[in-house]
Amino acid sequence: MTIGIVVFPGSNCDRDVRWAMEGCLGRPTRFLWHEERDLSGLEAVVLPGGFSYGDYLRCGAIARFAPVLQEVLSFAERGGPVLGICNGFQVLTELGLLPGALTRNEKLHFLCEPSRLEVQPGHCRWLGGYDACESITLPIAHGEGRYQVEPERLKQLEDQGCVVLRYADNPNGSVGNVAGLTNAGGNVLGLMPHPERACDPVTGGIDGRRLLEAVGS
């Protein structure tokens, strides 16, 4: 299977995702420049971390208008697997594929540290390799990762099994300890932690491997 990796001006984790997919998992990838519209031959699409378009206005607000994302939106609506990591999660909320918003961290500091998470995979296709309530550790690196959504909507998401990753220690003040969300179809996953940085034992952990292995395995 070939994985498409979207590249915006300001992306800086696109090559991390490529190394995780190709170097660690042996899966071919293709970079998708933000002006591209051709998703033919792709089995899944990843929106990587970074600072798309310099994060002007707010994170992901300009990226959501990129030509490639109009195709990603159609791809997701047809059931295609889409993964948004960090800035990619922010873009998914701006695009409307996932609800809520990611705002400045509670203490207004950039956070770069390992984070313990609880997995509730439910119907999420990206998390099929994990057990319910499994504890994993993935690195985080963000200044605007505080998930916000109305209390009523959060309750709906919880009831629908869409809150699939929660922080054990909630480093950024996210409502409901939300670290990652899936959509009703289970094909879209957005998360602030970086699974691509936890695939190679040389870097100190492999808890992210099963997430990236899940689709197409």
N, C-alpha and C positions, 0 to 999 in steps of 0.2 A: 504494500500500500504506500502511496505517496502522500506526504503531509505538506500542506501549504502553510507557509509562515509569512504573515503580512509584515511588510517593512514600511514604516512611516518615516518621514524626516524626524529625527529625534529618537527613534527606537534604539535601544542599546542592549536588549536581551535576545534579539533575533538569532545571533550566532550561538548563544548559550542553548537555545532551543534546538538549533541544528545539531550542535555537538551531542546533546542528550539523545536526540532521535537517531542520528547516524552513527556517532562515535560509540555510544553506549548500547543502543538497542538495534543497530543495524538496519534502520528503516530510512528509505530515501525521502528527501524533502525537496521542496521548491520554494524559493523566495518569491513573494508576490509584492511587487512595488505598488505603492498606494494608488497609482493611476491605472493599474491593470484591471481588466474585467474578465479575464479568461481563467476560470476555475476548473476547466476540463481535466479529467484524469485524477482529480484529488479525492481522497477518501475522508479527509478531515482538514480543518483549518485552525491554526493557532494564531491568536493575537498576542504578541509577546509584551514584555514589560519595557519601560523606558519613559520617554517624555514626548509623546507624539505631538508634532507641530509646536514643540516647546512648552506644551501645557498652557498655552495662552488662553485667556478667558477662564477656563477651568479644565481640569484633566479630561481629555477625550472629547471636549465640546466641538473642536474643529475636525478632529479625525472622523467623527461620525458622518461627515459629508464626503469623505473620500470615495472615488468611484469604485474601488475594490470592495468597500463595505456594502454598497448596494447589492453587489453579487453575493457577498457573504450573508446578507440578510435573507435573500432568496434561497440560498443554500441551506441555511438553518431552518427556514420555514418548510422546506421539503424533507426535513429530518436529518440533514447532514450534521455530523459532529463538529461542534465549534468550541474551542477552549480559549478563554481570555485570562491571562495571567497578569496580575498587578495593574499596570496601565491598560492592559487588554480587558480586564474586568471593568475598569472605569469606562472604557469605550463601549462595552456591551450594555451598560446601564444608559449611556447617552443614546445609543442606537435603539433602545427600547426592547432589546431581547431579554433583558433581566430588569426587574423593578428596583427602585430605590436609587441611592446616590452614595458616592464615596467622597467624604469631606476631610478637612484638616484633622490630623490626629488630636486626640483630646488634650494633650499637653503641648501641642504645637511643635513637637520635635520630630525630626526624621528618625525613623527606627530601622536599624540594621542588626538583626540578631536572630538566633534560632527561636522558633515558636512552637510550643506543643499544641496539637490540635486533636479534637475528637471527630472521628468520621462517622457519619450516618448516611451510607451510600444510597439507600432507598432505591429509586428507579433511575439514578444517574448512571449513564453508560460509561462515563469516564472513571467511575469509582467502583466498578464491578469487582475489582480485585481485592477490595478491602472488606473486613468484617464490620458489622454494626458495633458501634461504641469503641472501635479500635483507636488506640492512641498512637499518633505519629508525630514526627518533628520535621518541619520544613522551615527554611529561612524566610524571613520577611525583609523587605527593603523599600520603605515608602514613607512619604510625608503626608499623604492624603489617602489613608486607608480606612478611615472611620466610617463604617457602613451606617446609613441612616434610612429609615423608612417609617411610615406612620404605624402606630401600635396595632391598629386593626389589620393593616396589610401584613405586618410581621406575623400576626396570629394566623392569617390565611396561609402564608408561606410555610409556617411550621406544620399546620394541619395537613397541607398538601405534600409534605415531605420534601420541600424544596430547599430547606436549610440543611445542607449536607456536610458542611465543615464548620466547626465552632472552635474559637480560641479557648484553651484551658485557663489562660491567665489574662486574656483580653488586653493586649498591650496598647491598643489605640482608642478604646472607648466605644467600639461598635455596639449598636443596639443588639440585644440578644446574643452577644458574643459571636456574631456572624463573621466567619472568615471566608465562606464560599457558598454560592447558590447555584442551583440548577433550575431549568425551566420545567413546565408541566410535561413536556415530551421527554425529558431526561437527556436530550442530545446536546444541550448547551450548558457549559459549566464556566462560571466566573469565580476566581479566587484571588485574594491578595498575596498569599504565600507563593513561593517559587519552587514548584516541583522539579523543574529542569536543573536546579542547582542541588538537587538531592538524588542524583542518578548514578553518580560515579563514586565508588568507595574511596578514591583518592582524595575527594573533596570532603569526606567526613560523614557521609550518610547516603542511604539509598531508598529512603521512604517515599520518594517521588516516582520511582521507576514504575510501579504498578499502575499509577495514574496514566502515564504516557504510553504504557503497554496496552492499556485496556481496549482502545478502539482498534478494531481490525484484527484482534488476536483470536 
